[in-house]
Amino acid sequence: MGGLDLEVDEIIRLLNEDFVREIEATLIYVRNAFI
């Protein structure tokens, strides 16, 4: 399991970047949908 830690950190870092973009896109979509 020791070797997975580095991969998990990398994956989390990549997911966080994508996650932020997804949240921004979702917020814009939701805001437009309710206006």
mmCIF entry with sequence, helices, sheets and N, C-alpha, C, O atoms, coordinates in Angstrom:
data_MODEL
# 
_entry.id   MODEL 
# 
_entity.id                         1 
_entity.type                       polymer 
_entity.pdbx_number_of_molecules   1 
# 
_entity_poly.entity_id                      1 
_entity_poly.type                           'polypeptide(L)' 
_entity_poly.nstd_linkage                   no 
_entity_poly.nstd_monomer                   no 
_entity_poly.pdbx_seq_one_letter_code       MGGLDLEVDEIIRLLNEDFVREIEATLIYVRNAFI 
_entity_poly.pdbx_seq_one_letter_code_can   MGGLDLEVDEIIRLLNEDFVREIEATLIYVRNAFI 
_entity_poly.pdbx_strand_id                 A 
# 
loop_
_entity_poly_seq.entity_id 
_entity_poly_seq.num 
_entity_poly_seq.mon_id 
_entity_poly_seq.hetero 
1 1  MET n 
1 2  GLY n 
1 3  GLY n 
1 4  LEU n 
1 5  ASP n 
1 6  LEU n 
1 7  GLU n 
1 8  VAL n 
1 9  ASP n 
1 10 GLU n 
1 11 ILE n 
1 12 ILE n 
1 13 ARG n 
1 14 LEU n 
1 15 LEU n 
1 16 ASN n 
1 17 GLU n 
1 18 ASP n 
1 19 PHE n 
1 20 VAL n 
1 21 ARG n 
1 22 GLU n 
1 23 ILE n 
1 24 GLU n 
1 25 ALA n 
1 26 THR n 
1 27 LEU n 
1 28 ILE n 
1 29 TYR n 
1 30 VAL n 
1 31 ARG n 
1 32 ASN n 
1 33 ALA n 
1 34 PHE n 
1 35 ILE n 
# 
_struct_asym.id          A 
_struct_asym.entity_id   1 
# 
_struct_conf.conf_type_id            HELX_P 
_struct_conf.id                      HELX_P1 
_struct_conf.pdbx_PDB_helix_id       AA1 
_struct_conf.beg_label_comp_id       GLY 
_struct_conf.beg_label_asym_id       A 
_struct_conf.beg_label_seq_id        2 
_struct_conf.pdbx_beg_PDB_ins_code   ? 
_struct_conf.end_label_comp_id       PHE 
_struct_conf.end_label_asym_id       A 
_struct_conf.end_label_seq_id        34 
_struct_conf.pdbx_end_PDB_ins_code   ? 
_struct_conf.beg_auth_comp_id        GLY 
_struct_conf.beg_auth_asym_id        A 
_struct_conf.beg_auth_seq_id         2 
_struct_conf.end_auth_comp_id        PHE 
_struct_conf.end_auth_asym_id        A 
_struct_conf.end_auth_seq_id         34 
_struct_conf.pdbx_PDB_helix_class    1 
_struct_conf.details                 ? 
_struct_conf.pdbx_PDB_helix_length   33 
# 
_struct_conf_type.id          HELX_P 
_struct_conf_type.criteria    ? 
_struct_conf_type.reference   ? 
# 
loop_
_atom_site.group_PDB 
_atom_site.id 
_atom_site.type_symbol 
_atom_site.label_atom_id 
_atom_site.label_alt_id 
_atom_site.label_comp_id 
_atom_site.label_asym_id 
_atom_site.label_entity_id 
_atom_site.label_seq_id 
_atom_site.pdbx_PDB_ins_code 
_atom_site.Cartn_x 
_atom_site.Cartn_y 
_atom_site.Cartn_z 
_atom_site.occupancy 
_atom_site.B_iso_or_equiv 
_atom_site.pdbx_formal_charge 
_atom_site.auth_seq_id 
_atom_site.auth_comp_id 
_atom_site.auth_asym_id 
_atom_site.auth_atom_id 
_atom_site.pdbx_PDB_model_num 
ATOM 1   N N  . MET A 1 1  ? 0.835   -1.213 0.000   1.00 0.00 ? 1  MET A N  1 
ATOM 2   C CA . MET A 1 1  ? 0.000   0.000  0.000   1.00 0.00 ? 1  MET A CA 1 
ATOM 3   C C  . MET A 1 1  ? 0.868   1.261  0.000   1.00 0.00 ? 1  MET A C  1 
ATOM 4   O O  . MET A 1 1  ? 0.386   2.342  -0.341  1.00 0.00 ? 1  MET A O  1 
ATOM 5   N N  . GLY A 1 2  ? 2.148   1.132  0.380   1.00 0.00 ? 2  GLY A N  1 
ATOM 6   C CA . GLY A 1 2  ? 3.020   2.304  0.458   1.00 0.00 ? 2  GLY A CA 1 
ATOM 7   C C  . GLY A 1 2  ? 3.166   2.991  -0.889  1.00 0.00 ? 2  GLY A C  1 
ATOM 8   O O  . GLY A 1 2  ? 3.224   4.219  -0.956  1.00 0.00 ? 2  GLY A O  1 
ATOM 9   N N  . GLY A 1 3  ? 3.228   2.205  -1.970  1.00 0.00 ? 3  GLY A N  1 
ATOM 10  C CA . GLY A 1 3  ? 3.413   2.793  -3.289  1.00 0.00 ? 3  GLY A CA 1 
ATOM 11  C C  . GLY A 1 3  ? 2.187   3.550  -3.775  1.00 0.00 ? 3  GLY A C  1 
ATOM 12  O O  . GLY A 1 3  ? 2.292   4.402  -4.658  1.00 0.00 ? 3  GLY A O  1 
ATOM 13  N N  . LEU A 1 4  ? 1.030   3.246  -3.207  1.00 0.00 ? 4  LEU A N  1 
ATOM 14  C CA . LEU A 1 4  ? -0.201  3.897  -3.662  1.00 0.00 ? 4  LEU A CA 1 
ATOM 15  C C  . LEU A 1 4  ? -0.310  5.330  -3.154  1.00 0.00 ? 4  LEU A C  1 
ATOM 16  O O  . LEU A 1 4  ? -0.990  6.154  -3.765  1.00 0.00 ? 4  LEU A O  1 
ATOM 17  N N  . ASP A 1 5  ? 0.353   5.632  -2.041  1.00 0.00 ? 5  ASP A N  1 
ATOM 18  C CA . ASP A 1 5  ? 0.223   6.963  -1.451  1.00 0.00 ? 5  ASP A CA 1 
ATOM 19  C C  . ASP A 1 5  ? 0.583   8.060  -2.456  1.00 0.00 ? 5  ASP A C  1 
ATOM 20  O O  . ASP A 1 5  ? -0.151  9.037  -2.603  1.00 0.00 ? 5  ASP A O  1 
ATOM 21  N N  . LEU A 1 6  ? 1.716   7.892  -3.147  1.00 0.00 ? 6  LEU A N  1 
ATOM 22  C CA . LEU A 1 6  ? 2.128   8.915  -4.110  1.00 0.00 ? 6  LEU A CA 1 
ATOM 23  C C  . LEU A 1 6  ? 1.086   9.043  -5.215  1.00 0.00 ? 6  LEU A C  1 
ATOM 24  O O  . LEU A 1 6  ? 0.734   10.152 -5.617  1.00 0.00 ? 6  LEU A O  1 
ATOM 25  N N  . GLU A 1 7  ? 0.597   7.916  -5.702  1.00 0.00 ? 7  GLU A N  1 
ATOM 26  C CA . GLU A 1 7  ? -0.408  7.970  -6.769  1.00 0.00 ? 7  GLU A CA 1 
ATOM 27  C C  . GLU A 1 7  ? -1.669  8.665  -6.277  1.00 0.00 ? 7  GLU A C  1 
ATOM 28  O O  . GLU A 1 7  ? -2.254  9.483  -6.986  1.00 0.00 ? 7  GLU A O  1 
ATOM 29  N N  . VAL A 1 8  ? -2.081  8.336  -5.066  1.00 0.00 ? 8  VAL A N  1 
ATOM 30  C CA . VAL A 1 8  ? -3.300  8.946  -4.515  1.00 0.00 ? 8  VAL A CA 1 
ATOM 31  C C  . VAL A 1 8  ? -3.125  10.456 -4.406  1.00 0.00 ? 8  VAL A C  1 
ATOM 32  O O  . VAL A 1 8  ? -4.033  11.217 -4.740  1.00 0.00 ? 8  VAL A O  1 
ATOM 33  N N  . ASP A 1 9  ? -1.949  10.890 -3.936  1.00 0.00 ? 9  ASP A N  1 
ATOM 34  C CA . ASP A 1 9  ? -1.714  12.336 -3.830  1.00 0.00 ? 9  ASP A CA 1 
ATOM 35  C C  . ASP A 1 9  ? -1.816  12.994 -5.201  1.00 0.00 ? 9  ASP A C  1 
ATOM 36  O O  . ASP A 1 9  ? -2.413  14.061 -5.338  1.00 0.00 ? 9  ASP A O  1 
ATOM 37  N N  . GLU A 1 10 ? -1.235  12.361 -6.208  1.00 0.00 ? 10 GLU A N  1 
ATOM 38  C CA . GLU A 1 10 ? -1.294  12.926 -7.565  1.00 0.00 ? 10 GLU A CA 1 
ATOM 39  C C  . GLU A 1 10 ? -2.727  12.975 -8.061  1.00 0.00 ? 10 GLU A C  1 
ATOM 40  O O  . GLU A 1 10 ? -3.177  13.983 -8.606  1.00 0.00 ? 10 GLU A O  1 
ATOM 41  N N  . ILE A 1 11 ? -3.442  11.865 -7.863  1.00 0.00 ? 11 ILE A N  1 
ATOM 42  C CA . ILE A 1 11 ? -4.839  11.792 -8.319  1.00 0.00 ? 11 ILE A CA 1 
ATOM 43  C C  . ILE A 1 11 ? -5.676  12.856 -7.624  1.00 0.00 ? 11 ILE A C  1 
ATOM 44  O O  . ILE A 1 11 ? -6.486  13.533 -8.257  1.00 0.00 ? 11 ILE A O  1 
ATOM 45  N N  . ILE A 1 12 ? -5.475  12.997 -6.314  1.00 0.00 ? 12 ILE A N  1 
ATOM 46  C CA . ILE A 1 12 ? -6.248  13.992 -5.560  1.00 0.00 ? 12 ILE A CA 1 
ATOM 47  C C  . ILE A 1 12 ? -5.952  15.386 -6.097  1.00 0.00 ? 12 ILE A C  1 
ATOM 48  O O  . ILE A 1 12 ? -6.851  16.214 -6.242  1.00 0.00 ? 12 ILE A O  1 
ATOM 49  N N  . ARG A 1 13 ? -4.664  15.635 -6.394  1.00 0.00 ? 13 ARG A N  1 
ATOM 50  C CA . ARG A 1 13 ? -4.297  16.959 -6.904  1.00 0.00 ? 13 ARG A CA 1 
ATOM 51  C C  . ARG A 1 13 ? -4.994  17.214 -8.234  1.00 0.00 ? 13 ARG A C  1 
ATOM 52  O O  . ARG A 1 13 ? -5.529  18.300 -8.459  1.00 0.00 ? 13 ARG A O  1 
ATOM 53  N N  . LEU A 1 14 ? -4.989  16.216 -9.116  1.00 0.00 ? 14 LEU A N  1 
ATOM 54  C CA . LEU A 1 14 ? -5.633  16.371 -10.424 1.00 0.00 ? 14 LEU A CA 1 
ATOM 55  C C  . LEU A 1 14 ? -7.141  16.520 -10.266 1.00 0.00 ? 14 LEU A C  1 
ATOM 56  O O  . LEU A 1 14 ? -7.763  17.344 -10.935 1.00 0.00 ? 14 LEU A O  1 
ATOM 57  N N  . LEU A 1 15 ? -7.722  15.721 -9.380  1.00 0.00 ? 15 LEU A N  1 
ATOM 58  C CA . LEU A 1 15 ? -9.167  15.784 -9.178  1.00 0.00 ? 15 LEU A CA 1 
ATOM 59  C C  . LEU A 1 15 ? -9.568  17.142 -8.628  1.00 0.00 ? 15 LEU A C  1 
ATOM 60  O O  . LEU A 1 15 ? -10.595 17.696 -9.021  1.00 0.00 ? 15 LEU A O  1 
ATOM 61  N N  . ASN A 1 16 ? -8.760  17.683 -7.717  1.00 0.00 ? 16 ASN A N  1 
ATOM 62  C CA . ASN A 1 16 ? -9.092  18.985 -7.137  1.00 0.00 ? 16 ASN A CA 1 
ATOM 63  C C  . ASN A 1 16 ? -9.147  20.053 -8.217  1.00 0.00 ? 16 ASN A C  1 
ATOM 64  O O  . ASN A 1 16 ? -10.038 20.902 -8.205  1.00 0.00 ? 16 ASN A O  1 
ATOM 65  N N  . GLU A 1 17 ? -8.191  20.018 -9.163  1.00 0.00 ? 17 GLU A N  1 
ATOM 66  C CA . GLU A 1 17 ? -8.205  21.007 -10.241 1.00 0.00 ? 17 GLU A CA 1 
ATOM 67  C C  . GLU A 1 17 ? -9.466  20.852 -11.080 1.00 0.00 ? 17 GLU A C  1 
ATOM 68  O O  . GLU A 1 17 ? -10.136 21.837 -11.388 1.00 0.00 ? 17 GLU A O  1 
ATOM 69  N N  . ASP A 1 18 ? -9.789  19.613 -11.451 1.00 0.00 ? 18 ASP A N  1 
ATOM 70  C CA . ASP A 1 18 ? -10.999 19.373 -12.246 1.00 0.00 ? 18 ASP A CA 1 
ATOM 71  C C  . ASP A 1 18 ? -12.237 19.713 -11.428 1.00 0.00 ? 18 ASP A C  1 
ATOM 72  O O  . ASP A 1 18 ? -13.215 20.248 -11.952 1.00 0.00 ? 18 ASP A O  1 
ATOM 73  N N  . PHE A 1 19 ? -12.182 19.390 -10.121 1.00 0.00 ? 19 PHE A N  1 
ATOM 74  C CA . PHE A 1 19 ? -13.330 19.605 -9.241  1.00 0.00 ? 19 PHE A CA 1 
ATOM 75  C C  . PHE A 1 19 ? -13.693 21.086 -9.186  1.00 0.00 ? 19 PHE A C  1 
ATOM 76  O O  . PHE A 1 19 ? -14.867 21.452 -9.233  1.00 0.00 ? 19 PHE A O  1 
ATOM 77  N N  . VAL A 1 20 ? -12.659 21.937 -9.086  1.00 0.00 ? 20 VAL A N  1 
ATOM 78  C CA . VAL A 1 20 ? -12.913 23.378 -9.021  1.00 0.00 ? 20 VAL A CA 1 
ATOM 79  C C  . VAL A 1 20 ? -13.594 23.845 -10.298 1.00 0.00 ? 20 VAL A C  1 
ATOM 80  O O  . VAL A 1 20 ? -14.545 24.625 -10.251 1.00 0.00 ? 20 VAL A O  1 
ATOM 81  N N  . ARG A 1 21 ? -13.109 23.369 -11.437 1.00 0.00 ? 21 ARG A N  1 
ATOM 82  C CA . ARG A 1 21 ? -13.718 23.773 -12.716 1.00 0.00 ? 21 ARG A CA 1 
ATOM 83  C C  . ARG A 1 21 ? -15.155 23.267 -12.791 1.00 0.00 ? 21 ARG A C  1 
ATOM 84  O O  . ARG A 1 21 ? -16.048 23.971 -13.263 1.00 0.00 ? 21 ARG A O  1 
ATOM 85  N N  . GLU A 1 22 ? -15.368 22.038 -12.319 1.00 0.00 ? 22 GLU A N  1 
ATOM 86  C CA . GLU A 1 22 ? -16.726 21.471 -12.376 1.00 0.00 ? 22 GLU A CA 1 
ATOM 87  C C  . GLU A 1 22 ? -17.669 22.284 -11.499 1.00 0.00 ? 22 GLU A C  1 
ATOM 88  O O  . GLU A 1 22 ? -18.800 22.571 -11.890 1.00 0.00 ? 22 GLU A O  1 
ATOM 89  N N  . ILE A 1 23 ? -17.193 22.655 -10.306 1.00 0.00 ? 23 ILE A N  1 
ATOM 90  C CA . ILE A 1 23 ? -18.039 23.424 -9.388  1.00 0.00 ? 23 ILE A CA 1 
ATOM 91  C C  . ILE A 1 23 ? -18.379 24.775 -10.011 1.00 0.00 ? 23 ILE A C  1 
ATOM 92  O O  . ILE A 1 23 ? -19.527 25.214 -9.963  1.00 0.00 ? 23 ILE A O  1 
ATOM 93  N N  . GLU A 1 24 ? -17.375 25.433 -10.597 1.00 0.00 ? 24 GLU A N  1 
ATOM 94  C CA . GLU A 1 24 ? -17.634 26.727 -11.229 1.00 0.00 ? 24 GLU A CA 1 
ATOM 95  C C  . GLU A 1 24 ? -18.666 26.574 -12.335 1.00 0.00 ? 24 GLU A C  1 
ATOM 96  O O  . GLU A 1 24 ? -19.602 27.369 -12.427 1.00 0.00 ? 24 GLU A O  1 
ATOM 97  N N  . ALA A 1 25 ? -18.503 25.553 -13.178 1.00 0.00 ? 25 ALA A N  1 
ATOM 98  C CA . ALA A 1 25 ? -19.441 25.331 -14.279 1.00 0.00 ? 25 ALA A CA 1 
ATOM 99  C C  . ALA A 1 25 ? -20.834 25.023 -13.736 1.00 0.00 ? 25 ALA A C  1 
ATOM 100 O O  . ALA A 1 25 ? -21.838 25.493 -14.271 1.00 0.00 ? 25 ALA A O  1 
ATOM 101 N N  . THR A 1 26 ? -20.883 24.226 -12.667 1.00 0.00 ? 26 THR A N  1 
ATOM 102 C CA . THR A 1 26 ? -22.174 23.860 -12.085 1.00 0.00 ? 26 THR A CA 1 
ATOM 103 C C  . THR A 1 26 ? -22.868 25.075 -11.488 1.00 0.00 ? 26 THR A C  1 
ATOM 104 O O  . THR A 1 26 ? -24.075 25.252 -11.652 1.00 0.00 ? 26 THR A O  1 
ATOM 105 N N  . LEU A 1 27 ? -22.101 25.911 -10.793 1.00 0.00 ? 27 LEU A N  1 
ATOM 106 C CA . LEU A 1 27 ? -22.690 27.108 -10.184 1.00 0.00 ? 27 LEU A CA 1 
ATOM 107 C C  . LEU A 1 27 ? -23.256 28.022 -11.260 1.00 0.00 ? 27 LEU A C  1 
ATOM 108 O O  . LEU A 1 27 ? -24.352 28.562 -11.113 1.00 0.00 ? 27 LEU A O  1 
ATOM 109 N N  . ILE A 1 28 ? -22.505 28.192 -12.341 1.00 0.00 ? 28 ILE A N  1 
ATOM 110 C CA . ILE A 1 28 ? -22.975 29.043 -13.437 1.00 0.00 ? 28 ILE A CA 1 
ATOM 111 C C  . ILE A 1 28 ? -24.239 28.443 -14.040 1.00 0.00 ? 28 ILE A C  1 
ATOM 112 O O  . ILE A 1 28 ? -25.200 29.159 -14.320 1.00 0.00 ? 28 ILE A O  1 
ATOM 113 N N  . TYR A 1 29 ? -24.236 27.121 -14.238 1.00 0.00 ? 29 TYR A N  1 
ATOM 114 C CA . TYR A 1 29 ? -25.401 26.451 -14.825 1.00 0.00 ? 29 TYR A CA 1 
ATOM 115 C C  . TYR A 1 29 ? -26.627 26.614 -13.929 1.00 0.00 ? 29 TYR A C  1 
ATOM 116 O O  . TYR A 1 29 ? -27.716 26.948 -14.396 1.00 0.00 ? 29 TYR A O  1 
ATOM 117 N N  . VAL A 1 30 ? -26.425 26.369 -12.622 1.00 0.00 ? 30 VAL A N  1 
ATOM 118 C CA . VAL A 1 30 ? -27.545 26.473 -11.672 1.00 0.00 ? 30 VAL A CA 1 
ATOM 119 C C  . VAL A 1 30 ? -28.060 27.906 -11.620 1.00 0.00 ? 30 VAL A C  1 
ATOM 120 O O  . VAL A 1 30 ? -29.269 28.138 -11.605 1.00 0.00 ? 30 VAL A O  1 
ATOM 121 N N  . ARG A 1 31 ? -27.136 28.865 -11.593 1.00 0.00 ? 31 ARG A N  1 
ATOM 122 C CA . ARG A 1 31 ? -27.542 30.271 -11.519 1.00 0.00 ? 31 ARG A CA 1 
ATOM 123 C C  . ARG A 1 31 ? -28.361 30.640 -12.750 1.00 0.00 ? 31 ARG A C  1 
ATOM 124 O O  . ARG A 1 31 ? -29.390 31.306 -12.635 1.00 0.00 ? 31 ARG A O  1 
ATOM 125 N N  . ASN A 1 32 ? -27.910 30.212 -13.923 1.00 0.00 ? 32 ASN A N  1 
ATOM 126 C CA . ASN A 1 32 ? -28.641 30.523 -15.153 1.00 0.00 ? 32 ASN A CA 1 
ATOM 127 C C  . ASN A 1 32 ? -29.993 29.821 -15.175 1.00 0.00 ? 32 ASN A C  1 
ATOM 128 O O  . ASN A 1 32 ? -30.973 30.359 -15.690 1.00 0.00 ? 32 ASN A O  1 
ATOM 129 N N  . ALA A 1 33 ? -30.038 28.618 -14.614 1.00 0.00 ? 33 ALA A N  1 
ATOM 130 C CA . ALA A 1 33 ? -31.280 27.843 -14.642 1.00 0.00 ? 33 ALA A CA 1 
ATOM 131 C C  . ALA A 1 33 ? -32.347 28.499 -13.768 1.00 0.00 ? 33 ALA A C  1 
ATOM 132 O O  . ALA A 1 33 ? -33.535 28.446 -14.086 1.00 0.00 ? 33 ALA A O  1 
ATOM 133 N N  . PHE A 1 34 ? -31.916 29.119 -12.662 1.00 0.00 ? 34 PHE A N  1 
ATOM 134 C CA . PHE A 1 34 ? -32.904 29.676 -11.731 1.00 0.00 ? 34 PHE A CA 1 
ATOM 135 C C  . PHE A 1 34 ? -33.265 31.118 -12.056 1.00 0.00 ? 34 PHE A C  1 
ATOM 136 O O  . PHE A 1 34 ? -34.228 31.654 -11.508 1.00 0.00 ? 34 PHE A O  1 
ATOM 137 N N  . ILE A 1 35 ? -32.502 31.752 -12.944 1.00 0.00 ? 35 ILE A N  1 
ATOM 138 C CA . ILE A 1 35 ? -32.815 33.145 -13.276 1.00 0.00 ? 35 ILE A CA 1 
ATOM 139 C C  . ILE A 1 35 ? -33.834 33.195 -14.415 1.00 0.00 ? 35 ILE A C  1 
ATOM 140 O O  . ILE A 1 35 ? -34.230 34.279 -14.844 1.00 0.00 ? 35 ILE A O  1 
# 
